[in-house]
Structure formats: C-alpha cells, structure tokens
Amino acid sequence: MTDKLSGRIICGVGGLYTVLCDGGKILKCKARGVLRIKKITPLAGDRVTVRRGDGDEMGFFIDSIFPRKTVLDRPPVANIDTVFTVLCPAEPEPSLLGTDKLLCAISAAKITPVVIISKADIAPEKAKALFDIYSKGYKVFLTSSELGEGIGELRRFISENTTICAFAGASGVGKSTLLNALFPDLSLKTGKISEKSQRGKHTTREVTLFPFGDDKFIADTPGFSRLDLDAVEYFPPEELFFCFPEFEKYFGKCKYKGCTHLREEGCAVISAVECGEIPLSRHESYVTMYEELKNNPRW
C-alpha cells in the first residue's frame, strides 16, 4: 500500500529533502526521477506531495510539486512573500550598488522587499544615513542584536505581515545573529568577521525554513558571495524604473516622452535628485543598472 502525504519542504541538502507534513510529521525524502527528467529542482518553501516507495524502493519520495507563487534563485526559496535585505553601516562596509541590485531583483520577482539595517550601534551616524536613503522607498528597520534595539518591532512586523519570508544580504552582515535575536529557539549558528579580510565566513550552509507560527516560516539563507541581478530573468531596461519605488511618483512628469531618466534635460527624476527628494546614490545605481541591462543580453 502506498502512503500519500502533503507538506512543505523546509530544507534540502545533497538531494535529500526534509518535508514538514501537514499535521506535523517530518520526513526525509528524495525526489522522484520524473522531477529530474523535467529538470525541476525542489526548493525550500515548495508545497509537495510525498509517497512511500513502491516495490524495492525504501523510504519516502517527493512525488509532485505544487505550482509556485514566487521563485527566487538568490536565496533559492519558493513561495516567499517578503525578503528582508540586511546591510550594516560598517564591519563590513555596505555596498549600496549591491544592495540596490538585490532590492531590484526582489521587486522584479514580485516579492516585497524590506530593508533591515543591522549592527546600528557600531556606527549610529552611518546607520541613520542608510535609513534616510532607503526609507524614501522601502519599509526600513534599524536594529542592534547586541542591544536588542528594533528587535521587538521587527518581530511583530514579521508575525503580522508575512507567511514565508527570507533574509538576504552580503556575508558578515549578521543575518543569523539577527534571526537568533528575533527567534531564540532557532539556535542558528553564527560566525565572526574575519579581521584580516573583513569578509564574512559562510557559517550558514543551506536554506532552511523554520516554522514560527501557524503555517508561517522564516528562512535562514547562505551568505552572498556576490550581489548581482541573476535572481530574475532579463527584462527591458525601460522597466527598471518601476523597481525603484521612490521614482514612481514622478512617472509621466518628465519634459520628454520616453525619458530614460539618465541625464535628459527636464527629467523629473533628475530634478528630484537635485533637490534631495531622491538620494543621489539611488540614482547612481539606477544609471549603472540601466547601462548593464542595455549593453548585456543578461543581467
């Protein structure tokens, strides 16, 4: 007799997937060969059906994957609704272009991006400057895991506004430490910044979903070795404008139709930059990304 169960993949390592079944049972499963033939790789966050092996097969196998609402390659998670992009003011120094590329990739994947500024206590003035840049277009949280600042507010936001969310950002920004502060029961491993290289060690080895409520999950994700635009399919550079939420209120207000918002006379976006309504660094990132999209067949 073949058992059939439904559940969600909460972790996958080396072709072995941990499935949290409806009702709370946890199973270790392999993927059916038909999924490999179709070149479908199961991801953390996937809703799946699981069957016990037939005949000589032992154990349980993922039999099918439900349609995905969203997919993000970096971090590799399915069905998430929110990605919290974590950066810190120092140790390591933030890459604004890298952060902006990640935020655009998240938006282009139809997922809600939220910004978290971690380690705010180590450089308060720089942290406030980052807050001023990103709060014009995003929900932003200033946090300090060390002091506990902003943790309660962020925890409430996650519980009230997300179903499956992921934390992303460059290595060393303190994602796992932040998750430990938010949800101490997770007991995630953390690491220290290499003082020599100022680059974070990859202490998180795979994407894992941790249940923290009724059908609510939070993902711990590997550190990024590079922040780029590979998370989504290519789209025309003209659509990049809509990945910058602080630009949108200037849509249709430029002097010339078809304005690229790069350097044209009478551009409403450039005027907003000049008067401080749009941060200069955000427009600089837009120009860089626009040129990349224009000149390269892929991001």
Sequence and secondary structure as in RCSB ss.txt:
>XXXX:A:sequence
MTDKLSGRIICGVGGLYTVLCDGGKILKCKARGVLRIKKITPLAGDRVTVRRGDGDEMGFFIDSIFPRKTVLDRP
PVANIDTVFTVLCPAEPEPSLLGTDKLLCAISAAKITPVVIISKADIAPEKAKALFDIYSKGYKVFLTSSELGEG
IGELRRFISENTTICAFAGASGVGKSTLLNALFPDLSLKTGKISEKSQRGKHTTREVTLFPFGDDKFIADTPGFS
RLDLDAVEYFPPEELFFCFPEFEKYFGKCKYKGCTHLREEGCAVISAVECGEIPLSRHESYVTMYEELKNNPRW
>XXXX:A:secstr
   EEEEEEEEEETTEEEEEETTS EEEEEE HHHHHTT    BT EEEEEE  TT  SEEEEEE   S EETTT
TEES SEEEEEE SSSS   HHHHHHHHHHHHHTT EEEEEE  GGGSHHHHHHHHHHHTTTS EEE BTTTTBT
HHHHHHHHHHH SEEEEE BTTS HHHHHHHH GGG      B TTT  B     S EEEEEETTEEEEE   BS
   STTS    GGGGGGG GGGGGGTT SSSTT  SSS TT HHHHHHHTTSS HHHHHHHHHHHHHHHH S  
